[in-house]
Amino acid sequence: MNNAPFITDDTIVFGLLMLLLAFVFYTSGKQEGFWKKFYVVFPSLLMCYLLPSIFSSLNIISPEWTEIGEGGEIITKKSSIYFVASRYLLPAALVLMTLSIDLKAMFKLGPKALIMFFTGTIGVIIGGPIAVLVMSIFSPETVGGADFDAVWRGLATIAGSWIGGGANQAAMFEVFKYNPDKYGAMVLVDIVVANIWMAFLLFGIGRKEKIDNWLKADTSSIEELKDKMTTYAANVTRNPSLTDLMVILGIAFTAVGLAHWGSNSISDLLKANFEIVNDPTSFASTFGDRFFWMVTFATALGIIFSYTKLKQYEGAGASKIGSVFIYILVASIGMKMDLGSVASNPGLLVVGLIWMAIHVLLLVIVAKLIKAPFFFLAVGSKANIGGAASAPIIASAFHPSLASVGVLLAVFGYVAGTYGALLAAFLMEIAAPV
C-alpha cells in the first residue's frame, strides 16, 4: 500500500513547519481585531501544535508512510524532523532555558509538584484496569484475546509509555511479547489519546488564572520564581551582538555534543558491565537508555552553567533562542498527530480515552484537595505522559525558567515507568475478560 504524503522531502516539510510557526507568531502579535479575539480562545502554543496536525491529517505531510519498492516490497519511510528536534534541539533548549535558573528558588516550590507527579502515575496504573473492566461490559471482544494476542499485553506497552516514555514502552513490548502485527494499533492509541490530552492542557494554559482560582491554589512560589527570573533578565538585558548569538549557540550545541557523548558512553558502559541494565523487567533498564542520559546530562550542564558567568547570556536572549527550539519541537510533535486516525480503531480508542479520563480525574481531585496550582497538575501529568520531550514544553508555556521543573519530574517517570507499567499490566490481566 502506497500512502506517501504530498510532501516527502524533510527540507520542504521543515520549511512548511517554520512557515506555520511564523504565521502563528505574526498573527498572535496583533493587538486588535479578529486575531486578538481568536488567540483569546485558542492560545498560540496550541495553534503551533494543531496546525501541523491538520496538515498531517490531510496527508500533506506525515511522520511515517509506506511505499512500494521496485521489486513490489513494502518500504516504510520516516521523517527525521522529530528525531532531530528531540535529540538536537531539545537538549539545546534545556541548556539555554536552565542557564539562568535559580535552583534554591526552584526547591522552594515545595512538595506539591512531586505529589501531583505521583498522582499522575497512580492514575495511569489504576486507569488501565478500570478502562478494561468498563469496556469488557459493553464490548468484551475489544479487550479480550488469548495468548500473545491478549489485548492487555498491548495495553501494557501504553502503560510503559504513559509512565516513563519510549524506553519503558519498548521494555513492556519485550516483556509481554504482544503480537507485532497488532502492535501498531496500540501505538496509535498511545499517540492519539496522549496528544488529545496535550491539546487540552495547552488550551487550559491560556486560562490558568481561572483554573487556579477554581482550585483555590496558592501560586505564590511559582510567581516568586518567575518574578526572580524576569527581574534578573531585565537587569542583564542588552541588545545581542553577533558575538553574543554565536557564543549562545556555541554554549548550546557544545552542551548537546557533550550530552550525547556522555549519554552514549555511560549507557554503553552500564550495559557492558551490569546485566541488570539489560533486563527489561528491571527498573535499572532505564539507565541503559541513551535518551534518558542525554536529557539528564543536558539539564545538569545547564544547572552547572547557571553558577558561572555564562548565566549573563540570558540578557542576550539565551532563553528566547531556547524557546525557538522548543516551538520547533512542538510543531514536530504536532506533525505526528493524525486527526483522521481517531475514528480508525474506535474500540481501543475508547479504552484509551476512558483510561486518560481516570488519570485526569484523579489529578483534578488531588489538586483540588491540596490546592495545587494548575502548573503542577499539567507538568505532573506530562512528566508521566510524554516524559522529557513534552514536560518542558508544558512547563515553559507557563514561563521559560520553569522548563527544568518538567525535566526533573520526567526523570522520576523514567525510573518509575518499568515497575509502574508491570503493576498496571498485572491488574489489566486480572480485569480482562476470560
CORRAPE-V894881 format. One record per pair of residues at least 24 apart in sequence whose ideal C-beta (glycine too) atoms are under 6 Angstrom apart, sorted by the first residue. I is the first residue (numbers start at 0). J is the second residue. Records with the same first field share a line. If there is no record, write none. Layout:
BEGIN
I = J + J
END
This chain:
BEGIN
0 = 65
1 = 66 + 67
2 = 64 + 65
3 = 64 + 66
4 = 58 + 59 + 60 + 61 + 64
5 = 59
6 = 60
9 = 78 + 79 + 80
12 = 60
13 = 80
16 = 51 + 330
19 = 50
20 = 47 + 326 + 330
23 = 47
42 = 205
44 = 201 + 396
45 = 201 + 202
47 = 326 + 329 + 330
48 = 329 + 333
51 = 330 + 333 + 334
52 = 333 + 336 + 338
55 = 334 + 337
56 = 337 + 338 + 339
62 = 334 + 335
80 = 331
81 = 331
84 = 327 + 328 + 331
85 = 388
87 = 255
88 = 324 + 327 + 328
89 = 328
90 = 255 + 258 + 293 + 297
91 = 251 + 252 + 255 + 324
92 = 321 + 324 + 325
93 = 297 + 298 + 301 + 406
94 = 251 + 254 + 297 + 300 + 301
95 = 251 + 317 + 318 + 320 + 321
96 = 318 + 321 + 399 + 402
97 = 301 + 302 + 403
98 = 301 + 304 + 305 + 310 + 313 + 317
99 = 310 + 313
100 = 305 + 403
101 = 227
104 = 224 + 227
107 = 220
108 = 220
111 = 371 + 375
112 = 375
115 = 371 + 375 + 376 + 379
116 = 379 + 382 + 408
118 = 361 + 362 + 365
119 = 362 + 379 + 380 + 383
120 = 162 + 383 + 415 + 419
122 = 357 + 358 + 361
123 = 161 + 162 + 358
124 = 419 + 422 + 423
126 = 354 + 357 + 358
127 = 154 + 158 + 354 + 423 + 427
128 = 426 + 427 + 430
129 = 357
130 = 350 + 353 + 354
131 = 427 + 430 + 431
132 = 430
133 = 353
134 = 350
135 = 432
138 = 346
139 = 432
141 = 346
142 = 431
143 = 432
147 = 176 + 178
148 = 178
151 = 427 + 428 + 431
152 = 177
153 = 177 + 185
154 = 427
155 = 424
156 = 185
157 = 185 + 189
158 = 420 + 423
159 = 416 + 420
160 = 189
161 = 383 + 384
162 = 383 + 412 + 416 + 419 + 420
163 = 412 + 413 + 416
164 = 386
166 = 288
167 = 416 + 417 + 420
170 = 279 + 284 + 417
171 = 420
173 = 279
174 = 279 + 280
184 = 344 + 347
187 = 340
188 = 347 + 348 + 351
191 = 340 + 341
192 = 351 + 352 + 355
193 = 384
194 = 336
196 = 355
200 = 377 + 393
204 = 396
207 = 373
210 = 373
211 = 372 + 373
214 = 366 + 367
215 = 370
216 = 370 + 371 + 372
218 = 372
221 = 372 + 374
225 = 398
228 = 400
232 = 313
235 = 311 + 314
236 = 314
237 = 314
239 = 315 + 316
243 = 315
247 = 312 + 317 + 320
254 = 300
258 = 293 + 296 + 297
261 = 296
262 = 289 + 292 + 293 + 296
265 = 292
266 = 292
282 = 414 + 417 + 418
285 = 413 + 414
291 = 413
294 = 387
298 = 406
318 = 399
322 = 399
325 = 392 + 395
329 = 392
378 = 404 + 405
382 = 408 + 409 + 412
383 = 412
386 = 412
END
